[in-house]
Amino acid sequence: MLTGAGVRLTGSGLGCPDWPKCYGGTVPPLDTHAVIEYGNRVLTGFVGLAVIAASVLAWFRRPFRWHLAFFGALLPLGVIGQAILCALVVKYHLAPGLVMSHFILSMLLLDASFALAWCSRYEPGERRASTDRLGVWAVRALIPLGQLTILAGTIATASGPHAGAHEGQLVHRFTFEGTGTLEWVVQRHSAIATVFGLAAIAVWLLLRRPGGDERALRPLTAVIALLALQGAVGGIQWALELPSELVWLHVTLATLTWLTMLWAVATAGRLEPRTQPSGRRPHGLSADRSPHEPARPRRAPASASGAADGSR
């Protein structure tokens, strides 16, 4: 993701005018833009090998766990999708919608990778489930706000000066608000990010209430700190007219923020099942036994017991 952002911010998006080769060869010419673009492709190839290995191992793990296999299967499918998108991005000369999709798919792959790594660390039932339903759902509710913030950020980049092409190449940008499109999008992006930050603070305070589950406080603290840093970097880069180095730092911090948000949701954990209403219990369970206890052997009826005693 970070080298992909580097491709765009150095104007190397069309450093190789064809795909998967570069100028018809398997080795790029000694041109800075071509080397940067092709280097990102090579790195993606190594990532592809890693995710294929992770996927195969997840499927053949014993005991088999279906959710690990599911997350593992998503990874190679996502890499194939990335390769197709990469070819389309080059073919259609960095169309902004395609470049945005390229980044968003990377974020989705990050989701699946994190889920696979996290779930692989624990056996089923190893981590205590949470009884703080309000706290857990509040942490989860931050996810769509974070996704919306990232989406607005990609639209801002697609409307600005870093469209991925170097000097002399014609690349389309978003212009739905005319010449003021970039400023219009950046203002909305800043507002959404502010709401995200305030919501994260509110959830942090909620988890600290009496009876709240504080397990997610540490990662949520990191999310709030990263969002504050993001706001500072965003303000500076706008004041300095979007230097590419600061924009790259902004993308890097966005990636770290999203990873930390995933960490917060995972740490908050799963919820303990609701208790059964009074007078109703699952079929086959006695009133004095929980669903996790082994079944007790049934006693023989009194008459049968007496008969058995008599026979002895």
C-alpha positions as CSV (number, residue, x, y, z in Angstrom):
1,M,0.0,0.0,0.0
2,L,2.8,2.4,0.9
3,T,4.8,1.7,-2.3
4,G,1.6,2.1,-4.3
5,A,1.1,5.5,-2.7
6,G,4.7,6.2,-3.6
7,V,4.0,5.4,-7.3
8,R,1.2,7.9,-7.4
9,L,3.0,10.6,-5.5
10,T,6.1,10.4,-7.6
11,G,4.1,10.7,-10.8
12,S,5.0,7.1,-11.8
13,G,1.6,5.7,-12.4
14,L,2.3,5.4,-16.1
15,G,6.0,4.7,-15.7
16,C,5.3,1.4,-17.5
17,P,2.7,2.0,-20.3
18,D,1.8,-1.7,-20.5
19,W,1.0,-4.5,-18.1
20,P,2.3,-7.0,-16.8
21,K,5.5,-6.2,-18.8
22,C,7.2,-2.8,-18.9
23,Y,7.8,-1.4,-22.3
24,G,7.4,-4.9,-23.6
25,G,10.2,-6.4,-21.5
26,T,10.5,-8.3,-18.2
27,V,13.1,-5.7,-17.0
28,P,12.2,-2.0,-16.9
29,P,14.3,0.5,-18.6
30,L,16.7,2.7,-16.5
31,D,14.1,5.4,-16.0
32,T,13.1,6.5,-12.5
33,H,9.4,6.4,-13.1
34,A,9.5,3.0,-14.8
35,V,11.7,1.5,-12.0
36,I,9.3,2.8,-9.3
37,E,6.2,1.5,-11.0
38,Y,7.8,-1.9,-11.8
39,G,9.2,-2.2,-8.3
40,N,5.7,-1.9,-6.9
41,R,4.6,-4.7,-9.2
42,V,7.4,-6.9,-8.1
43,L,6.7,-6.3,-4.5
44,T,3.0,-7.2,-5.1
45,G,4.2,-10.5,-6.6
46,F,6.0,-11.4,-3.3
47,V,2.9,-10.4,-1.4
48,G,0.9,-12.7,-3.7
49,L,3.2,-15.7,-2.8
50,A,2.8,-14.9,0.9
51,V,-1.0,-14.8,0.8
52,I,-1.2,-18.0,-1.3
53,A,0.9,-19.7,1.4
54,A,-1.3,-18.3,4.2
55,S,-4.4,-19.4,2.3
56,V,-3.2,-23.0,1.8
57,L,-2.1,-23.3,5.4
58,A,-5.4,-22.0,6.6
59,W,-7.3,-24.6,4.6
60,F,-5.1,-27.5,5.7
61,R,-4.9,-26.5,9.4
62,R,-6.0,-29.2,11.8
63,P,-8.3,-29.0,13.5
64,F,-10.1,-27.3,10.6
65,R,-11.5,-23.8,11.4
66,W,-13.9,-22.5,8.7
67,H,-13.4,-18.8,9.5
68,L,-9.6,-19.1,9.1
69,A,-10.2,-20.9,5.7
70,F,-12.6,-18.1,4.7
71,F,-10.2,-15.3,5.5
72,G,-7.4,-17.2,3.8
73,A,-9.5,-17.7,0.7
74,L,-10.2,-14.0,0.4
75,L,-6.5,-13.1,0.2
76,P,-5.5,-14.7,-3.1
77,L,-8.8,-13.6,-4.6
78,G,-8.1,-10.0,-3.6
79,V,-4.6,-10.2,-5.0
80,I,-6.0,-11.4,-8.3
81,G,-8.5,-8.5,-8.2
82,Q,-5.6,-6.1,-7.6
83,A,-3.7,-7.4,-10.6
84,I,-6.8,-6.9,-12.8
85,L,-7.4,-3.4,-11.4
86,C,-3.7,-2.6,-12.0
87,A,-4.0,-3.6,-15.7
88,L,-7.2,-1.5,-16.0
89,V,-5.6,1.5,-14.3
90,V,-2.8,1.5,-16.8
91,K,-5.1,0.8,-19.8
92,Y,-7.4,3.7,-18.9
93,H,-4.6,6.1,-18.0
94,L,-5.1,6.4,-14.3
95,A,-8.9,7.0,-14.3
96,P,-9.5,8.3,-10.8
97,G,-12.3,5.9,-10.0
98,L,-10.1,2.9,-10.8
99,V,-7.2,4.3,-8.8
100,M,-9.5,4.8,-5.8
101,S,-10.8,1.2,-6.2
102,H,-7.2,0.0,-6.2
103,F,-6.5,1.6,-2.8
104,I,-9.8,0.6,-1.3
105,L,-9.3,-3.0,-2.3
106,S,-5.9,-2.8,-0.6
107,M,-7.6,-1.7,2.6
108,L,-10.1,-4.6,2.3
109,L,-7.2,-7.0,1.9
110,L,-5.7,-5.4,5.0
111,D,-8.9,-6.3,6.8
112,A,-8.8,-9.9,5.8
113,S,-5.1,-10.2,6.6
114,F,-5.6,-8.7,10.1
115,A,-8.6,-11.0,10.8
116,L,-6.6,-14.1,9.7
117,A,-3.6,-13.1,11.8
118,W,-5.7,-12.2,14.9
119,C,-7.9,-15.3,14.8
120,S,-4.9,-17.6,14.3
121,R,-3.5,-16.5,17.6
122,Y,-6.4,-17.9,19.7
123,E,-8.2,-21.2,19.9
124,P,-12.0,-21.0,20.1
125,G,-13.2,-20.0,23.6
126,E,-9.7,-19.0,24.7
127,R,-10.5,-15.3,25.1
128,R,-13.1,-14.3,27.5
129,A,-16.3,-13.0,25.9
130,S,-17.4,-9.5,26.8
131,T,-20.7,-8.7,28.7
132,D,-20.4,-5.0,27.9
133,R,-22.8,-5.0,24.9
134,L,-23.0,-1.2,24.7
135,G,-19.2,-0.8,24.8
136,V,-18.5,-3.5,22.2
137,W,-21.1,-2.2,19.8
138,A,-19.9,1.4,20.3
139,V,-16.4,0.3,19.3
140,R,-17.7,-1.5,16.2
141,A,-19.8,1.5,15.2
142,L,-16.5,3.5,14.7
143,I,-15.7,1.2,11.7
144,P,-18.1,2.8,9.1
145,L,-17.0,6.3,10.2
146,G,-13.4,5.3,9.6
147,Q,-14.3,3.8,6.2
148,L,-16.1,6.9,5.2
149,T,-13.1,9.0,6.3
150,I,-10.8,6.9,4.1
151,L,-13.1,7.1,1.1
152,A,-13.3,10.9,1.4
153,G,-9.5,10.9,1.5
154,T,-9.2,8.9,-1.7
155,I,-11.6,11.3,-3.4
156,A,-9.5,14.3,-2.2
157,T,-6.4,12.7,-3.7
158,A,-8.2,12.0,-7.0
159,S,-9.2,15.6,-7.1
160,G,-5.7,17.1,-6.4
161,P,-2.4,17.6,-8.0
162,H,-1.1,14.0,-7.3
163,A,-3.1,12.1,-9.9
164,G,-0.2,9.7,-10.5
165,A,1.2,11.0,-13.8
166,H,4.4,12.8,-14.5
167,E,4.8,16.1,-16.4
168,G,3.3,16.1,-19.8
169,Q,0.9,13.2,-19.3
170,L,-2.8,14.0,-19.4
171,V,-4.7,12.3,-16.6
172,H,-8.3,13.0,-15.6
173,R,-9.2,14.3,-12.1
174,F,-12.5,14.7,-10.4
175,T,-14.1,18.1,-11.4
176,F,-17.7,17.7,-10.2
177,E,-17.4,21.1,-8.4
178,G,-15.4,22.8,-11.2
179,T,-12.1,24.4,-10.2
180,G,-13.1,24.3,-6.5
181,T,-13.5,20.5,-6.4
182,L,-10.4,19.9,-4.4
183,E,-11.2,22.4,-1.7
184,W,-14.8,21.2,-1.5
185,V,-13.7,17.6,-1.0
186,V,-11.0,18.4,1.5
187,Q,-13.5,20.4,3.6
188,R,-15.8,17.4,3.7
189,H,-13.0,15.0,4.4
190,S,-11.8,17.2,7.3
191,A,-15.4,17.4,8.7
192,I,-15.9,13.6,8.5
193,A,-12.4,13.0,10.1
194,T,-13.3,15.4,12.9
195,V,-16.6,13.5,13.6
196,F,-14.6,10.2,13.6
197,G,-12.2,11.6,16.1
198,L,-14.9,13.0,18.4
199,A,-16.8,9.7,18.2
200,A,-13.6,7.8,19.2
201,I,-13.2,10.1,22.2
202,A,-16.8,9.5,23.2
203,V,-16.4,5.7,22.9
204,W,-13.2,5.9,25.0
205,L,-15.1,7.7,27.8
206,L,-17.9,5.2,27.5
207,L,-15.6,2.3,28.1
208,R,-14.3,3.9,31.2
209,R,-17.8,4.1,32.8
210,P,-18.5,2.0,35.8
211,G,-19.1,-1.6,34.7
212,G,-17.6,-0.9,31.2
213,D,-15.1,-3.4,29.7
214,E,-11.8,-1.5,29.3
215,R,-10.0,-4.1,27.1
216,A,-10.2,-1.9,24.0
217,L,-8.9,1.3,25.8
218,R,-5.3,0.9,24.8
219,P,-5.8,0.5,21.0
220,L,-8.6,3.2,21.1
221,T,-6.1,5.6,22.8
222,A,-3.7,4.9,19.9
223,V,-6.5,5.6,17.4
224,I,-7.3,9.0,19.0
225,A,-3.6,9.9,19.0
226,L,-3.1,8.9,15.4
227,L,-6.2,10.9,14.4
228,A,-4.9,14.0,16.1
229,L,-1.6,13.6,14.4
230,Q,-3.4,13.1,11.1
231,G,-5.3,16.3,11.6
232,A,-2.0,18.2,12.2
233,V,-0.3,16.7,9.2
234,G,-3.4,17.4,7.0
235,G,-3.5,21.0,8.1
236,I,0.2,21.5,7.4
237,Q,0.1,19.8,4.0
238,W,-2.8,22.0,2.9
239,A,-1.0,25.1,4.1
240,L,2.1,24.1,2.1
241,E,0.0,23.3,-1.0
242,L,0.2,19.5,-0.7
243,P,3.9,18.6,-1.0
244,S,4.1,14.9,-2.1
245,E,6.2,13.9,0.9
246,L,3.6,15.1,3.4
247,V,0.8,13.5,1.4
248,W,2.7,10.2,1.6
249,L,3.0,10.6,5.3
250,H,-0.7,11.2,5.5
251,V,-1.4,8.0,3.6
252,T,1.0,6.1,5.9
253,L,-0.7,7.4,9.0
254,A,-4.1,6.6,7.5
255,T,-3.0,3.0,7.1
256,L,-1.7,2.8,10.6
257,T,-4.9,4.4,12.0
258,W,-7.0,1.8,10.2
259,L,-4.9,-1.1,11.5
260,T,-5.2,0.3,15.0
261,M,-9.0,0.6,14.6
262,L,-9.1,-3.1,13.6
263,W,-7.0,-3.9,16.7
264,A,-9.5,-2.0,18.8
265,V,-12.5,-4.0,17.5
266,A,-10.6,-7.3,17.8
267,T,-9.6,-6.4,21.4
268,A,-13.1,-5.5,22.4
269,G,-13.9,-9.1,21.5
270,R,-17.1,-11.0,21.0
271,L,-20.1,-10.7,23.1
272,E,-21.3,-13.3,25.5
273,P,-24.7,-14.8,24.3
274,R,-27.7,-13.3,26.0
275,T,-29.2,-15.4,28.8
276,Q,-32.3,-17.4,28.1
277,P,-35.6,-15.8,29.3
278,S,-37.0,-17.2,32.6
279,G,-39.0,-20.3,32.1
280,R,-37.5,-21.0,28.7
281,R,-34.5,-23.1,28.1
282,P,-32.9,-24.8,25.0
283,H,-34.3,-28.2,24.1
284,G,-32.6,-31.0,25.9
285,L,-31.0,-28.9,28.7
286,S,-32.0,-29.3,32.4
287,A,-32.6,-26.3,34.5
288,D,-29.5,-26.8,36.6
289,R,-27.0,-27.3,33.7
290,S,-25.4,-24.8,31.5
291,P,-25.0,-25.4,27.7
292,H,-21.3,-26.0,28.2
293,E,-21.5,-28.7,30.8
294,P,-21.5,-32.4,29.8
295,A,-24.7,-34.2,30.0
296,R,-25.2,-36.1,33.3
297,P,-26.2,-39.8,33.2
298,R,-29.9,-40.3,33.7
299,R,-31.1,-42.1,36.8
300,A,-33.3,-45.2,36.4
301,P,-36.9,-44.8,37.6
302,A,-37.6,-45.8,41.2
303,S,-39.6,-48.9,40.2
304,A,-36.8,-50.0,37.9
305,S,-34.3,-49.4,40.6
306,G,-36.3,-51.4,43.1
307,A,-36.6,-54.2,40.6
308,A,-32.9,-54.1,39.9
309,D,-32.2,-54.3,43.6
310,G,-34.5,-57.2,44.0
311,S,-32.9,-59.0,41.2
312,R,-29.6,-58.6,42.8
